[in-house]
Amino acid sequence: MKNTKLAFTLFLAFIFTLCTSAQKKESYDIKITVKGLKEGAMCLLANYYGEKQYIKDSAKANANGEVVFKGDSKLQEGVYLFVLPTKKYFDFIMDGTQHFSLETDTTDFIKTTKIKGSDENKYFYEYQTYMQVKQKQVEPLRSELKTLRNKDSIKIVQDKLLVFEKEIKEYKSNFIKNYPKTFVAKLFKAMDEPEVPEAPILANGRKDSTFSYRYYKYHYWDNWDFADDRLMYTPVFHNKIKFYMDKLTPQTPDSINVSTDILVKKSKANKEVFKYIVYWLTYNYESSNIMGMDAVFVHMVDMYYVTKEAYWVDSTQLYKITNRAYTLKPLLIGKKAPLINMPDSTGKYISINDIKAKYTVVIFWDHGCGHCKKEIPKLAEAYKNKLKQKGVQVYAIETEDKPEEWKKFVKEHQLNWINVCETDDYKRAVTKKIYDIYSTPVIYVLDENKIIRAKRIDSEQIEGIIDALEKEKDKK
């Protein structure tokens, strides 16, 4: 179970500053006419922001299908959505004028759209109309490609598709040359991908097999203007970040930390862009269900919160975030497990450091916990039949002080491993705090040196993790 309170704290801190960001004191007046829209139909004006969409205004249609959005403060520029009661929607550009009209028809939002008073939207819909035509031409080729098996036939169709790709690229390129100062040109550039040159020949006479990946990743952000916060308010922005972090970056904490720092450094060109990227990276990895990603969260807090670069976070929120990071830091995978020394059922103290085993499974559990009642017997079965033979010892920590009930459960389920329970309330609470135990059961896997190798896993996963660690040893 993740720390949802902290995730909520991060979200609130971010949203508060988002809502209170300064707006230029200028009005907006946008009339959208939709043929076939019934009188009284409630429509929404929303904008993209990161991975979500936010409602900015609402208005009802009149008898002519006209919907007018008006306001005294200028809206953030970017890509917006007009949402009908049916949940159908279409995109348009919120430009600098914010006084324009748009007419369309529900039969085909793109083809039937007419714009007055906004060159940005005129260009935007010209492009969408062009793409609509190209899509109809390309679709039969893509369908045909799925049915082909002959290599020569496949190549012929692929070459035809490449011609269309080239035409679309040229369309965008010509537009950027002719209208370089428009927001649509910025969007085209932002969506553009690096052209990877031929890989160089290495000393062994072979092509560098990693060149294309390295070049593509290094130049991935070349055409993105981090100084322009309008790009945050588009559906392109968040998807581009996700692809960079999830697909172009090896999914290990060390590699991800490098990519986060590269991205944050670029984002410093604009205060709002910096805020979003630092917030999203922090929230994303703090709330991740992937084991080990808390190391990225800790890195973000060390780099940008402890240093007080996260200017939108107040002192209370900062305390919660940093306290969470400081709790997790000693528990990161690769760290030596904090010392535990607790008494068993006879009162004899046993330290995890005294356990001589290839692997130690430390499990925090409560005999009265419903999930524990299912998990502990499964672990006992796995320990008896497989884990013990693999050099595993279990150090099971009862988290509640009900010794008789605990001992009864241990005996009934034949838990023939190290069973301990701290009777001192303060010591027990400290251990739970140190190991970040806010629910049970919680499992840690330690190696022979008591280094944390896995954590917060199910009992079924232990054997696979042990096998993977053994293979890792063999490779070394």
Helices and strands as residue ranges (DSSP letters): H 4-19, E 28-35, E 42-49, E 52-60, E 66-71, E 78-83, E 89-94, E 99-105, E 114-116, H 119-147, H 151-178, H 183-191, H 211-218, G 229-233, H 235-246, H 253-267, H 271-286, H 294-300, I 301-305, H 315-328, G 329-331, E 341-343, E 349-351, G 352-354, E 359-365, H 370-382, I 383-387, G 388-390, E 392-398, H 403-412, E 418-421, H 425-434, E 442-447, E 452-455, H 459-475
